[in-house]
Amino acid sequence: MNVSIILGHPALGSFNHAIAQTAIDVLRANGHDVHFHDLYREHFDPVMTAAELPKDAVLPPEIERHCQEIGLADGIIIIHPNYWSAPPAILRGWVDRVLRAGRAYNFVPDGTGGAKPVGLLKASTGLVFTTANTPHEKELELFGDPLATHWLKVVFGLCGVARTEKWDFSPVIVSTPDERQRWLGAVRGAVDRYFPK
């Protein structure tokens, strides 16, 4: 299988990077092809231009490569910290520019004068690993789970990715090495379960 991993964390050596490396290791050990993008290290430009808005736009080569790769992926893994109950801006921009109408989804008539989305991505599985400093239970109490809604329902749901799950590891800021090892064990187990040999 082809699996794309998209990481959005600015600091090298972060726990998010450890999550990404763990996922990469499991996928490769299970015989899968991995396409890894550390958006900050690649200096991905998150700003969509007006010229990119049309469905038939000629895209910048970097964006076209991302679109083609994600279109061929059998699975997608997203990794990022929780910034204000949302992904970092660089990752939001990746969604804007790469998961495009006509490539990742289309709107079609719904038979009542409106339109409904139809997902176009080949990927059957989408996993999301997030980190936060607010304990997950407190986030749920105060805000629900905005990141689960964003990724599982809005992004993956709109693009036709059927099997989805999200994990939140928190609070990272006071986590111990033992806790982080347990969390990485959960990552290993999840990736191995969804992408077995």
The 8 nearest C-alpha neighbors of each residue, nearest first, counted from 0:
[[1, 31, 73, 32, 2, 74, 72, 30],
 [0, 2, 32, 72, 73, 33, 31, 74],
 [3, 1, 74, 33, 72, 75, 73, 32],
 [2, 4, 34, 75, 35, 33, 72, 76],
 [5, 3, 76, 35, 75, 77, 34, 36],
 [4, 6, 77, 36, 35, 76, 78, 37],
 [7, 5, 78, 37, 79, 36, 77, 38],
 [6, 8, 79, 38, 90, 78, 37, 39],
 [9, 7, 79, 10, 6, 15, 80, 39],
 [8, 10, 39, 11, 7, 40, 13, 38],
 [11, 9, 13, 8, 12, 16, 39, 15],
 [10, 12, 13, 9, 16, 8, 40, 15],
 [11, 13, 16, 10, 14, 17, 15, 9],
 [14, 12, 15, 16, 11, 10, 17, 8],
 [13, 15, 17, 16, 18, 12, 179, 130],
 [16, 14, 18, 13, 17, 19, 79, 78],
 [17, 15, 19, 13, 14, 18, 12, 20],
 [16, 18, 14, 20, 15, 19, 21, 13],
 [19, 17, 15, 21, 16, 20, 22, 14],
 [20, 18, 16, 22, 17, 21, 23, 15],
 [21, 19, 23, 17, 22, 18, 24, 16],
 [20, 22, 18, 24, 19, 23, 17, 25],
 [21, 23, 19, 25, 20, 24, 26, 18],
 [24, 22, 20, 26, 21, 25, 27, 19],
 [23, 25, 21, 27, 22, 26, 28, 20],
 [26, 24, 28, 22, 27, 23, 29, 21],
 [25, 27, 29, 23, 31, 28, 24, 22],
 [26, 28, 30, 29, 31, 24, 25, 23],
 [27, 29, 25, 30, 26, 24, 31, 196],
 [30, 28, 196, 26, 27, 31, 195, 25],
 [31, 29, 27, 28, 196, 26, 32, 0],
 [30, 32, 0, 27, 26, 29, 1, 33],
 [33, 31, 1, 0, 2, 27, 34, 30],
 [34, 32, 2, 3, 1, 35, 31, 23],
 [33, 35, 3, 4, 2, 36, 32, 1],
 [36, 34, 4, 3, 33, 5, 37, 6],
 [37, 35, 5, 38, 6, 4, 34, 41],
 [36, 38, 6, 40, 39, 41, 5, 7],
 [37, 39, 41, 43, 40, 36, 7, 42],
 [38, 40, 42, 41, 37, 9, 43, 7],
 [41, 39, 42, 37, 38, 43, 9, 36],
 [40, 42, 38, 39, 43, 37, 36, 44],
 [43, 41, 39, 40, 38, 44, 37, 45],
 [42, 44, 38, 41, 45, 39, 89, 93],
 [43, 45, 46, 42, 89, 92, 93, 47],
 [46, 44, 92, 89, 93, 43, 47, 88],
 [47, 45, 44, 92, 48, 96, 95, 89],
 [48, 46, 96, 45, 51, 49, 95, 92],
 [47, 49, 50, 51, 46, 52, 96, 45],
 [48, 50, 51, 52, 47, 53, 56, 46],
 [49, 51, 48, 52, 56, 53, 57, 47],
 [52, 50, 49, 56, 48, 53, 58, 47],
 [51, 53, 49, 50, 54, 56, 48, 47],
 [54, 52, 56, 55, 51, 50, 49, 100],
 [53, 55, 56, 101, 100, 52, 99, 51],
 [54, 56, 53, 57, 101, 52, 51, 58],
 [57, 55, 53, 51, 54, 58, 50, 52],
 [56, 58, 55, 59, 51, 50, 63, 60],
 [57, 59, 63, 56, 62, 60, 51, 61],
 [58, 60, 62, 61, 63, 57, 51, 64],
 [61, 59, 63, 62, 64, 58, 65, 57],
 [62, 60, 64, 63, 59, 65, 58, 43],
 [63, 61, 65, 64, 59, 60, 66, 58],
 [62, 64, 66, 60, 65, 61, 58, 67],
 [65, 63, 61, 67, 62, 66, 68, 60],
 [64, 66, 62, 68, 63, 67, 69, 97],
 [67, 65, 63, 97, 69, 64, 68, 70],
 [66, 68, 70, 64, 65, 69, 63, 71],
 [67, 69, 65, 71, 70, 66, 64, 72],
 [70, 68, 72, 66, 71, 67, 65, 3],
 [69, 71, 67, 68, 120, 72, 66, 121],
 [72, 70, 68, 69, 121, 67, 73, 1],
 [73, 71, 1, 69, 74, 2, 122, 70],
 [72, 74, 122, 1, 2, 0, 121, 123],
 [73, 75, 2, 122, 124, 72, 125, 123],
 [76, 74, 125, 3, 2, 4, 126, 124],
 [75, 77, 4, 126, 127, 125, 3, 5],
 [76, 78, 127, 5, 4, 6, 126, 128],
 [79, 77, 128, 6, 129, 127, 5, 7],
 [80, 78, 7, 129, 8, 6, 15, 86],
 [81, 79, 130, 129, 131, 82, 8, 86],
 [80, 82, 131, 84, 85, 86, 130, 83],
 [81, 83, 85, 84, 86, 87, 80, 131],
 [82, 84, 85, 81, 86, 87, 80, 131],
 [85, 83, 82, 81, 145, 146, 86, 144],
 [86, 84, 82, 83, 81, 146, 87, 145],
 [85, 87, 81, 82, 90, 91, 88, 79],
 [88, 86, 90, 89, 82, 91, 85, 7],
 [89, 87, 91, 90, 92, 86, 45, 85],
 [88, 90, 45, 92, 87, 91, 93, 7],
 [91, 89, 93, 92, 88, 87, 7, 86],
 [90, 92, 88, 94, 93, 89, 86, 95],
 [91, 93, 45, 95, 89, 90, 94, 46],
 [94, 92, 90, 96, 91, 95, 97, 45],
 [93, 95, 91, 98, 92, 97, 96, 90],
 [96, 94, 92, 93, 97, 98, 91, 99],
 [95, 97, 93, 94, 47, 92, 98, 99],
 [98, 96, 66, 99, 94, 93, 95, 65],
 [99, 97, 103, 94, 96, 95, 102, 100],
 [100, 98, 102, 97, 103, 101, 96, 104],
 [99, 101, 104, 105, 102, 103, 54, 98],
 [100, 102, 105, 104, 54, 99, 103, 119],
 [101, 103, 99, 100, 104, 119, 98, 70],
 [104, 102, 119, 98, 120, 158, 99, 100],
 [105, 103, 118, 119, 158, 100, 117, 101],
 [106, 104, 117, 101, 100, 116, 107, 118],
 [105, 107, 116, 115, 114, 117, 108, 104],
 [106, 108, 114, 115, 109, 116, 105, 117],
 [109, 107, 114, 110, 113, 115, 112, 106],
 [110, 108, 114, 113, 115, 111, 107, 112],
 [109, 111, 108, 112, 113, 114, 107, 115],
 [112, 110, 113, 109, 108, 114, 115, 107],
 [113, 111, 110, 109, 108, 114, 115, 107],
 [114, 112, 109, 111, 108, 110, 115, 107],
 [113, 115, 108, 109, 107, 106, 116, 112],
 [114, 116, 106, 107, 109, 108, 117, 113],
 [117, 115, 106, 105, 157, 107, 118, 104],
 [116, 118, 105, 104, 106, 119, 115, 157],
 [119, 117, 158, 159, 104, 157, 120, 103],
 [118, 120, 104, 103, 158, 159, 102, 117],
 [119, 121, 103, 122, 70, 158, 118, 159],
 [120, 122, 73, 70, 71, 123, 72, 119],
 [123, 121, 73, 74, 72, 120, 124, 160],
 [122, 124, 160, 161, 162, 73, 74, 121],
 [125, 123, 162, 74, 122, 163, 160, 161],
 [124, 126, 163, 75, 76, 74, 162, 160],
 [127, 125, 76, 164, 163, 165, 77, 75],
 [126, 128, 165, 77, 76, 78, 166, 164],
 [129, 127, 78, 166, 165, 167, 77, 79],
 [130, 128, 167, 79, 80, 78, 166, 168],
 [131, 129, 80, 168, 167, 169, 81, 79],
 [132, 130, 169, 81, 133, 170, 80, 171],
 [131, 133, 170, 171, 172, 169, 134, 130],
 [132, 134, 170, 131, 135, 169, 138, 137],
 [135, 133, 170, 169, 137, 136, 132, 138],
 [134, 136, 138, 137, 169, 139, 133, 167],
 [135, 137, 139, 138, 134, 140, 133, 141],
 [138, 136, 140, 134, 139, 135, 141, 133],
 [139, 137, 135, 141, 136, 140, 142, 134],
 [140, 138, 143, 136, 137, 142, 144, 141],
 [139, 141, 137, 138, 142, 143, 136, 135],
 [140, 142, 138, 139, 137, 143, 136, 144],
 [143, 141, 139, 138, 140, 144, 145, 84],
 [142, 144, 139, 140, 145, 141, 138, 147],
 [143, 145, 147, 139, 146, 142, 148, 138],
 [146, 144, 148, 147, 149, 84, 143, 142],
 [147, 145, 149, 148, 144, 85, 150, 84],
 [148, 146, 150, 151, 149, 144, 145, 165],
 [147, 149, 145, 152, 146, 151, 150, 153],
 [150, 148, 146, 153, 147, 152, 145, 151],
 [151, 149, 154, 147, 148, 153, 155, 152],
 [150, 152, 155, 147, 148, 156, 153, 149],
 [153, 151, 156, 148, 150, 149, 155, 154],
 [152, 154, 149, 156, 157, 150, 155, 151],
 [155, 153, 150, 157, 156, 152, 149, 158],
 [154, 156, 160, 158, 151, 157, 150, 153],
 [157, 155, 152, 153, 159, 158, 154, 160],
 [156, 158, 154, 155, 118, 153, 159, 116],
 [118, 157, 159, 104, 155, 103, 156, 120],
 [160, 158, 118, 156, 157, 161, 120, 155],
 [161, 159, 155, 123, 122, 158, 124, 156],
 [160, 162, 123, 159, 163, 124, 156, 155],
 [163, 161, 124, 123, 160, 125, 164, 126],
 [164, 162, 125, 126, 124, 151, 161, 165],
 [163, 165, 126, 127, 125, 166, 162, 151],
 [166, 164, 127, 128, 126, 147, 167, 163],
 [167, 165, 128, 129, 127, 168, 164, 126],
 [166, 168, 129, 130, 128, 169, 165, 135],
 [169, 167, 130, 129, 131, 170, 166, 171],
 [170, 168, 171, 131, 134, 132, 130, 135],
 [169, 171, 132, 134, 133, 131, 172, 173],
 [172, 170, 169, 174, 132, 173, 131, 130],
 [171, 173, 132, 170, 174, 169, 131, 133],
 [174, 172, 171, 170, 175, 132, 169, 178],
 [175, 173, 171, 172, 178, 170, 179, 176],
 [174, 176, 178, 177, 179, 173, 171, 180],
 [175, 177, 179, 178, 180, 174, 181, 182],
 [176, 178, 180, 175, 179, 181, 174, 182],
 [179, 177, 181, 175, 180, 176, 174, 182],
 [180, 178, 182, 176, 181, 177, 183, 175],
 [179, 181, 183, 177, 182, 178, 184, 176],
 [182, 180, 184, 178, 179, 183, 177, 185],
 [181, 183, 179, 185, 184, 180, 178, 186],
 [184, 182, 186, 180, 185, 181, 179, 187],
 [183, 185, 181, 187, 182, 186, 180, 188],
 [184, 186, 182, 188, 183, 187, 189, 181],
 [187, 185, 183, 189, 184, 188, 190, 182],
 [188, 186, 184, 190, 185, 189, 191, 183],
 [187, 189, 185, 191, 186, 190, 192, 184],
 [188, 190, 192, 186, 191, 187, 185, 193],
 [191, 189, 193, 187, 192, 188, 194, 186],
 [190, 192, 195, 188, 194, 189, 193, 187],
 [193, 191, 189, 190, 194, 195, 188, 187],
 [192, 194, 190, 191, 195, 189, 124, 188],
 [193, 195, 191, 190, 192, 196, 26, 29],
 [196, 194, 191, 192, 29, 193, 190, 26],
 [195, 29, 30, 194, 31, 191, 28, 26]]
